């Protein structure tokens, strides 16, 4: 009986960790990491580094852009709010 309870607890922990990973982007940057909530559970871009990447290339990734990576880039000083708005507008208005 105790063995079965331990298995269920372990399973619950593994499911929780899996759901956490499917529900968050883990963004690496120079000074650490940032958790960015995903709009829907998916494995796309769960681990993402912004080091040595141009902000335009980062913002071109629709999943990250929709989940607020632009605001994070403003927060860490990679660009200002006006630049973010202009880049997002340019990217989303292209055919």
C-alpha positions in Angstrom: 0.0 0.0 0.0 2.8 2.5 0.9 4.6 1.6 -2.3 1.5 2.4 -4.4 1.1 5.8 -2.6 4.8 6.6 -3.3 4.2 5.8 -7.0 1.2 8.0 -7.1 3.0 10.9 -5.4 5.9 10.5 -7.9 3.5 10.4 -10.8 1.8 13.6 -9.5 5.1 15.4 -9.3 6.2 14.3 -12.8 2.8 15.5 -14.2 3.1 18.8 -12.4 6.6 19.4 -13.7 5.5 18.4 -17.2 2.6 20.8 -17.1 4.8 23.6 -15.8 7.2 23.1 -18.7 4.3 23.1 -21.2 2.8 26.3 -19.7 6.0 28.5 -19.5 8.7 29.8 -21.7 12.0 29.7 -19.8 14.0 32.6 -21.3 17.7 32.8 -20.8 19.5 36.1 -20.8 22.8 37.5 -19.6 21.8 37.9 -16.0 19.6 34.9 -15.4 16.3 33.4 -16.5 12.8 34.7 -16.9 9.6 32.7 -16.9 7.1 33.9 -19.5 3.6 32.4 -19.3 2.5 30.7 -22.6 -0.9 31.5 -24.0 -1.5 27.7 -24.4 0.3 24.6 -23.3 2.8 23.6 -25.9 6.4 22.4 -26.1 7.3 25.1 -28.6 10.0 27.5 -27.3 10.0 26.1 -23.8 13.7 26.9 -23.4 14.9 29.9 -25.4 18.0 32.0 -25.2 18.0 35.7 -26.3 21.8 35.9 -26.1 23.5 36.9 -29.3 20.1 37.3 -31.1 18.8 40.4 -32.8 15.5 41.7 -31.3 13.9 41.6 -34.7 14.6 37.9 -35.0 13.2 37.3 -31.5 10.0 39.2 -32.3 9.5 37.4 -35.5 8.7 34.3 -33.5 4.9 34.5 -33.3 4.5 32.3 -30.2 7.0 34.4 -28.2 5.7 37.7 -29.5 2.1 36.8 -28.6 3.1 35.7 -25.1 4.8 39.1 -24.4 8.5 38.7 -25.2 8.5 42.3 -26.4 7.6 43.6 -23.0 10.4 41.6 -21.5 12.9 43.0 -24.0 11.8 46.5 -23.0 12.1 45.5 -19.3 15.7 44.4 -19.6 16.6 47.4 -21.8 17.2 45.6 -25.2 14.8 48.2 -26.8 12.4 50.9 -25.7 8.6 50.8 -25.9 8.4 52.8 -29.1 10.9 50.6 -30.9 8.9 47.5 -29.7 5.6 48.9 -31.0 7.2 49.8 -34.3 8.9 46.4 -34.8 5.8 44.5 -33.8 3.7 46.6 -36.2 6.2 46.0 -39.0 6.3 42.2 -38.4 2.6 41.7 -38.1 1.7 43.9 -41.1 3.9 42.0 -43.5 2.1 39.6 -45.8 
